[in-house]
């Protein structure tokens, strides 16, 4: 009985982590594509996002920034969808944690650690790495794919 309750709690926590990380990625993508209202937006448009990407990556040549921004955006969409549906959750959680940690480090080295703390990027990276350590499957497409 105790193990069943513990497993249920862990399944709920895992589902919450998947939803929180994936929705955060999708929200950030929506923001840079101008899908959020201007008054609540961080970037509001693609160019402002690229300007911020340049700010936190000052050593990267300006000509490479659009590619870097597009790559980050595509990765965030792919990681979000995979986490949302539970496809290769452990792998995509590790990749998400790595991407978030890279983002946090870029913020720390370019604008200082306060931004990484204020935007909870380090917390999100830690959450993604914690998710990657949870092996029990719950509401994941992998459970269906593993049966086939």
The 8 nearest C-alpha neighbors of each residue, nearest first, counted from 0:
[[1, 3, 2, 4, 5, 6, 7, 8],
 [0, 2, 4, 3, 5, 6, 7, 8],
 [1, 3, 5, 0, 4, 6, 7, 8],
 [2, 4, 6, 0, 1, 5, 7, 8],
 [5, 3, 7, 1, 6, 2, 8, 0],
 [4, 6, 2, 8, 7, 3, 1, 9],
 [5, 7, 9, 3, 4, 8, 2, 10],
 [8, 6, 10, 4, 5, 9, 3, 11],
 [9, 7, 5, 11, 10, 6, 12, 4],
 [8, 10, 12, 6, 11, 7, 13, 5],
 [11, 9, 7, 13, 8, 12, 137, 6],
 [10, 12, 14, 8, 9, 13, 15, 7],
 [13, 11, 9, 15, 10, 14, 16, 8],
 [14, 12, 10, 16, 15, 11, 9, 17],
 [13, 15, 11, 17, 12, 16, 10, 18],
 [14, 16, 12, 18, 13, 17, 19, 11],
 [17, 15, 13, 19, 14, 18, 20, 12],
 [16, 18, 14, 15, 82, 20, 19, 83],
 [17, 19, 15, 21, 16, 20, 22, 83],
 [20, 18, 16, 22, 17, 21, 15, 23],
 [19, 21, 23, 17, 22, 18, 16, 24],
 [20, 22, 79, 24, 18, 23, 19, 83],
 [21, 23, 25, 19, 24, 20, 18, 26],
 [24, 22, 26, 20, 21, 25, 19, 27],
 [23, 25, 21, 27, 22, 26, 75, 79],
 [26, 24, 22, 28, 27, 23, 29, 21],
 [27, 25, 29, 23, 28, 24, 22, 30],
 [26, 28, 30, 24, 25, 29, 23, 31],
 [27, 29, 25, 31, 30, 26, 32, 72],
 [30, 28, 34, 26, 32, 27, 31, 25],
 [31, 29, 27, 33, 35, 28, 32, 43],
 [32, 30, 44, 45, 28, 33, 43, 42],
 [31, 33, 29, 44, 30, 45, 34, 28],
 [32, 34, 44, 43, 30, 31, 35, 29],
 [33, 35, 29, 30, 32, 36, 31, 43],
 [36, 34, 30, 33, 40, 37, 29, 39],
 [35, 37, 38, 39, 40, 34, 33, 43],
 [36, 38, 40, 39, 43, 35, 33, 41],
 [37, 39, 36, 40, 35, 41, 43, 42],
 [40, 38, 37, 36, 41, 35, 43, 30],
 [39, 41, 37, 43, 42, 38, 35, 30],
 [42, 40, 43, 39, 30, 31, 37, 27],
 [43, 41, 47, 48, 44, 31, 40, 30],
 [44, 42, 33, 40, 30, 31, 37, 41],
 [43, 45, 33, 31, 32, 42, 47, 46],
 [44, 46, 31, 48, 47, 32, 49, 43],
 [47, 45, 49, 48, 44, 50, 31, 42],
 [48, 46, 50, 42, 49, 45, 44, 51],
 [47, 49, 45, 51, 46, 50, 42, 31],
 [48, 50, 52, 46, 51, 47, 53, 68],
 [49, 51, 47, 53, 48, 52, 46, 54],
 [52, 50, 54, 48, 53, 49, 47, 55],
 [53, 51, 49, 50, 54, 55, 56, 48],
 [52, 54, 56, 50, 51, 55, 57, 49],
 [55, 53, 51, 52, 56, 57, 50, 109],
 [54, 56, 109, 106, 105, 52, 53, 57],
 [57, 55, 53, 54, 58, 59, 52, 105],
 [58, 56, 59, 54, 53, 55, 109, 60],
 [57, 59, 56, 60, 53, 55, 61, 54],
 [58, 60, 57, 56, 61, 63, 64, 53],
 [61, 59, 62, 63, 58, 64, 57, 53],
 [60, 62, 64, 63, 59, 53, 65, 57],
 [61, 63, 60, 64, 65, 66, 59, 67],
 [64, 62, 66, 61, 60, 65, 67, 59],
 [63, 65, 67, 61, 66, 62, 68, 53],
 [66, 64, 68, 67, 63, 69, 49, 62],
 [67, 65, 69, 64, 63, 68, 70, 62],
 [66, 68, 64, 70, 65, 69, 71, 63],
 [69, 67, 65, 71, 70, 66, 64, 72],
 [68, 70, 72, 66, 71, 67, 65, 73],
 [71, 69, 67, 73, 72, 68, 66, 74],
 [72, 70, 74, 68, 69, 73, 75, 67],
 [73, 71, 69, 75, 70, 74, 68, 76],
 [72, 74, 76, 70, 75, 71, 69, 77],
 [75, 73, 71, 77, 72, 76, 78, 70],
 [74, 76, 72, 78, 73, 24, 77, 79],
 [77, 75, 79, 73, 74, 78, 80, 72],
 [76, 78, 74, 80, 79, 75, 81, 73],
 [77, 79, 75, 81, 76, 80, 91, 74],
 [80, 78, 21, 76, 82, 77, 81, 75],
 [79, 81, 83, 77, 82, 78, 76, 84],
 [82, 80, 86, 78, 83, 84, 79, 85],
 [83, 81, 85, 79, 17, 80, 84, 88],
 [82, 84, 80, 81, 85, 79, 21, 17],
 [85, 83, 81, 82, 86, 139, 140, 80],
 [86, 84, 139, 82, 140, 88, 83, 81],
 [85, 87, 81, 88, 141, 140, 84, 82],
 [88, 86, 90, 89, 91, 85, 141, 81],
 [87, 89, 91, 85, 86, 90, 82, 92],
 [88, 90, 131, 92, 91, 87, 93, 132],
 [91, 89, 93, 92, 88, 87, 94, 131],
 [90, 92, 94, 88, 93, 89, 78, 95],
 [91, 93, 95, 131, 127, 89, 94, 90],
 [94, 92, 96, 90, 91, 95, 128, 131],
 [93, 95, 91, 97, 96, 92, 98, 90],
 [96, 94, 92, 98, 97, 93, 91, 99],
 [97, 95, 124, 127, 93, 99, 128, 94],
 [96, 98, 100, 94, 95, 99, 101, 93],
 [99, 97, 95, 101, 100, 96, 94, 102],
 [98, 100, 102, 96, 124, 101, 97, 95],
 [99, 101, 103, 97, 102, 98, 124, 96],
 [102, 100, 104, 98, 99, 103, 105, 97],
 [101, 103, 99, 105, 100, 104, 106, 98],
 [104, 102, 100, 106, 115, 101, 105, 120],
 [103, 105, 107, 101, 106, 102, 108, 100],
 [106, 104, 102, 108, 103, 55, 107, 109],
 [105, 107, 103, 104, 109, 55, 110, 108],
 [108, 106, 111, 112, 104, 105, 109, 110],
 [107, 109, 105, 106, 111, 104, 110, 112],
 [108, 110, 55, 106, 107, 111, 105, 56],
 [109, 111, 106, 107, 108, 55, 112, 114],
 [112, 110, 107, 113, 108, 109, 106, 114],
 [111, 113, 107, 115, 114, 116, 106, 110],
 [114, 112, 116, 115, 111, 117, 107, 110],
 [115, 113, 117, 116, 112, 118, 111, 106],
 [114, 116, 120, 112, 103, 118, 113, 117],
 [115, 117, 119, 113, 114, 118, 112, 120],
 [118, 116, 114, 119, 115, 113, 120, 112],
 [117, 119, 115, 120, 116, 114, 121, 113],
 [120, 118, 116, 122, 121, 117, 115, 123],
 [119, 121, 123, 115, 122, 118, 103, 124],
 [120, 122, 124, 123, 119, 125, 103, 115],
 [123, 121, 125, 119, 120, 124, 126, 116],
 [122, 124, 126, 120, 125, 121, 119, 127],
 [125, 123, 96, 121, 127, 99, 126, 122],
 [124, 126, 122, 128, 123, 127, 129, 121],
 [127, 125, 123, 129, 124, 128, 130, 122],
 [126, 128, 96, 130, 92, 124, 129, 125],
 [127, 129, 131, 125, 130, 96, 126, 93],
 [130, 128, 126, 132, 131, 127, 125, 133],
 [131, 129, 127, 128, 132, 133, 92, 126],
 [130, 132, 89, 92, 128, 129, 133, 93],
 [131, 133, 129, 130, 134, 128, 89, 92],
 [134, 132, 130, 131, 135, 129, 13, 89],
 [133, 135, 132, 136, 89, 131, 130, 88],
 [136, 134, 133, 137, 10, 6, 9, 13],
 [137, 135, 139, 134, 142, 138, 141, 10],
 [138, 136, 139, 10, 135, 14, 142, 13],
 [139, 137, 136, 140, 85, 14, 142, 84],
 [140, 138, 85, 141, 137, 142, 84, 136],
 [139, 141, 85, 143, 142, 86, 84, 144],
 [140, 142, 144, 139, 143, 86, 145, 85],
 [143, 141, 145, 140, 144, 139, 146, 136],
 [144, 142, 141, 140, 146, 145, 147, 139],
 [143, 145, 141, 147, 146, 142, 140, 86],
 [144, 146, 142, 143, 147, 141, 140, 139],
 [147, 145, 143, 144, 142, 141, 140, 139],
 [146, 144, 145, 143, 142, 141, 140, 139]]
